[in-house]
Amino acid sequence: MTISTDRETLSHLSLEDLQKQLTTSNQGLSKKEALQRQSKGGYNELPETTVSPIMQFLSHFWGPIAWMIEAAVILSAIVGDWVNFGIILVLLIGNGVVGFWEEFQAGNAIAALKAKLALQARVKRDNTWTQIPARELVPGDLIRLRLGDIVPADVRFLSGDPAQVDQSALTGESLPVECQVGSVLYRSQPQCF
């Protein structure tokens, strides 16, 4: 069993103080209390920011290296060296296209990772375990993690057997980390066993 809340509170308080601060208990929150907390704190999801593809492309022409290349293009035009002007301009535009394409591919990879986020969570509401969309979790919710689950929010372990958790996305460590009662688990970590 785990409890979800913000990262600052997770790591500093004892389990008893954390439950008191979040005004929660082993019976979980009521549906009414969960709705109130959700209206106050919002959904359990990362905010999405979108950038225009044109602005994303043009950003590759802004910066010290791009300015040096642009200055070389302008100087080549001023002295009338049209061969160098053409070569440098093609390299400048090619660099912008390659940079834009790499960012586009990275954006697709991030979208694929977001798709792997936990979509559902088992939560105790009104003293009953139910399954809800993970985005509807609120601070103070009690959630149940099982073998192979993806952690749906930042949580603290309240009870249960030690678990092996894959933290490679956060730490780069390839081996699973053992989490005991009181340990902090972060969103999107797959629980191994």
PyMOL commands that set and color helices and strands:
alter all, ss='L'
color gray80, all
select helices_A, chain A and resi 7-12+15-21+31-41+53-61+64-79+82-115+134-136+168-171
alter helices_A, ss='H'
color red, helices_A
select strands_A, chain A and resi 2-4+120-125+128-133+142-144+155-157+163-165+177-179+184-185
alter strands_A, ss='S'
color yellow, strands_A
deselect
rebuild
show_as cartoon
